[in-house]
Amino acid sequence: MPRADEVAQCYVDNSWLCGRYWSDYRPELVDATVQHLWITVVSVLAGLAVAVPLALLARRSPRLESLVVGGTTIIYTIPSLALFSLLLPFTGLSPTTVVIGLALYSLTILVRNVLAGLRAVPDEVRESAVGMGYAPLRLLTRVELPLALPVIWAGLRVATVSTVALVTVGSIVSYGGLGNLLLRAVGNQFKAQILAASLLCVALALVLDVVLVVAQRFLTPWTRRAG
Amino acid sequence: MLGDVLDYLTDGANWSGETGIGAFAVQQLLLTVTALAAAMLLGLPIALWLGHLRRGGFLAVNVSNIGRAVPVFAVLLVLSLGPVGSGELGPYGRAGLATLVALVLFALPPLITNAYVGMTEVDRDVVEAARGMGMSGRKVFTTVELPLAIPVVMTGVRLALVQVWATATIAALVAGPGLGRVITRGFANQSTAEVVSGAVLVAAGALVLEGLAVLVERAVDPMRRAGRATRGRPLPTA
């Protein structure tokens, strides 16, 4: 019978696969995953909250559109490590630094998809709604956005999955979710921790993607027939 | 703050030496160019050929989805502690090989997806017409499909370039080579000026490369299509 104070062989060998790690470090893994999840969700939602009005503004004129699309593309070109570091003087070592950076990346993806989704609404549909007396706001919320939803949702999936992967870089300002475990393992080369955090990170991306796919089936029941 | 950053960037001592900005910048450029060239050699022929046959679309598109979901940081760590190791590799510095492998892996998805999509988006009627004129499959590929697909293929190359540059920066998190080291060193020294200086260099490098890539993209487009052929293109990760 192994005693509790006995060190598991996989720790001694520094193996990649170590079952004991998963149970011994359960609290750390749970905390890191929870942080990873909330940073992802808050960032994508913040990105969405800015993307929709920005896209509505951009579609008013081609010049505004190229300004918005061009501007967000420039932000997207800046590597994540640099973007977080550029925010450091303003927001310091806080989750805000990571959330703002990731929200900016999500914003770039979402603005394009909101614009593309709205553009794909057939003119006839828009005209009949106007003919039926729909006011602009009602036209937007009852006709245009629902029809644009599948394309917007596709952007939401891309933004969410890539945000999950990018949160790890936030470990540079100590708020990287599972990335914090990765960064800690750089020094001590703790392989079991590296593999566990990496697998959880990929799993989180897949789970969130599945959640979004399922949610879309409920939100846009009319597309189910075509699928 | 801005003054401190300017002071840091204009101090010649920070640029020279083995761990100076100059050495790191050369490392990062070398890594970027090598990885992009390797990824193009590996990925483009297969993707273009699959696109020509209009087969394997599922794979070509999903490779991008997988590429997005996998964190660069994790792959770099696993590679440098795994079989690839973190030894010095000539001018590429510490963990040079692990970094190169990771860069190539993350450059492949945008290259493959865009090359494939670019080929399959070529108007089928045009391809049929070329065949009807008696062109062989190879001739159709080189004189009809490829020239028409070039803009989308080149967009993939540009996305891959930006992706590679960003990935090379993250190599610093595993004490690898490149300009990201200025950033991580700044964090270690608790010097915000150094952190921001590194970030400015990395960001400026990315924007310059993106700008150059746009120029190349225009220069090699045989159709010189005006307007917005690249609108709604996919985006890089990392």
Chai-1 contact restraints between the chains, C-beta under 6 A:
chainA,res_idxA,chainB,res_idxB,connection_type,confidence,min_distance_angstrom,max_distance_angstrom,comment,restraint_id
A,Y76,B,L235,contact,1.0,0.0,6.0,A-B,restraint_1
A,T77,B,V162,contact,1.0,0.0,6.0,A-B,restraint_2
A,T77,B,A206,contact,1.0,0.0,6.0,A-B,restraint_3
A,T77,B,L207,contact,1.0,0.0,6.0,A-B,restraint_4
A,T77,B,E210,contact,1.0,0.0,6.0,A-B,restraint_5
A,I78,B,A203,contact,1.0,0.0,6.0,A-B,restraint_6
A,I78,B,A206,contact,1.0,0.0,6.0,A-B,restraint_7
A,P79,B,A166,contact,1.0,0.0,6.0,A-B,restraint_8
A,P79,B,T169,contact,1.0,0.0,6.0,A-B,restraint_9
A,P79,B,V202,contact,1.0,0.0,6.0,A-B,restraint_10
A,P79,B,A206,contact,1.0,0.0,6.0,A-B,restraint_11
A,L81,B,T169,contact,1.0,0.0,6.0,A-B,restraint_12
A,L81,B,I170,contact,1.0,0.0,6.0,A-B,restraint_13
A,L81,B,G180,contact,1.0,0.0,6.0,A-B,restraint_14
A,L81,B,I183,contact,1.0,0.0,6.0,A-B,restraint_15
A,A82,B,A199,contact,1.0,0.0,6.0,A-B,restraint_16
A,A82,B,V202,contact,1.0,0.0,6.0,A-B,restraint_17
A,A82,B,A203,contact,1.0,0.0,6.0,A-B,restraint_18
A,S85,B,I183,contact,1.0,0.0,6.0,A-B,restraint_19
A,S85,B,V195,contact,1.0,0.0,6.0,A-B,restraint_20
A,S85,B,A199,contact,1.0,0.0,6.0,A-B,restraint_21
A,L86,B,A199,contact,1.0,0.0,6.0,A-B,restraint_22
A,L88,B,V195,contact,1.0,0.0,6.0,A-B,restraint_23
A,P89,B,M1,contact,1.0,0.0,6.0,A-B,restraint_24
A,P89,B,T192,contact,1.0,0.0,6.0,A-B,restraint_25
A,I109,B,L235,contact,1.0,0.0,6.0,A-B,restraint_26
A,A116,B,G232,contact,1.0,0.0,6.0,A-B,restraint_27
A,V161,B,R68,contact,1.0,0.0,6.0,A-B,restraint_28
A,V161,B,A69,contact,1.0,0.0,6.0,A-B,restraint_29
A,S162,B,R68,contact,1.0,0.0,6.0,A-B,restraint_30
A,S162,B,T237,contact,1.0,0.0,6.0,A-B,restraint_31
A,A165,B,P71,contact,1.0,0.0,6.0,A-B,restraint_32
A,T168,B,P71,contact,1.0,0.0,6.0,A-B,restraint_33
A,T168,B,F73,contact,1.0,0.0,6.0,A-B,restraint_34
A,G179,B,F73,contact,1.0,0.0,6.0,A-B,restraint_35
A,L182,B,F73,contact,1.0,0.0,6.0,A-B,restraint_36
A,L182,B,L77,contact,1.0,0.0,6.0,A-B,restraint_37
A,V186,B,V174,contact,1.0,0.0,6.0,A-B,restraint_38
A,Q189,B,L81,contact,1.0,0.0,6.0,A-B,restraint_39
A,I194,B,L77,contact,1.0,0.0,6.0,A-B,restraint_40
A,S198,B,A74,contact,1.0,0.0,6.0,A-B,restraint_41
A,C201,B,P71,contact,1.0,0.0,6.0,A-B,restraint_42
A,V202,B,A69,contact,1.0,0.0,6.0,A-B,restraint_43
A,A205,B,A69,contact,1.0,0.0,6.0,A-B,restraint_44
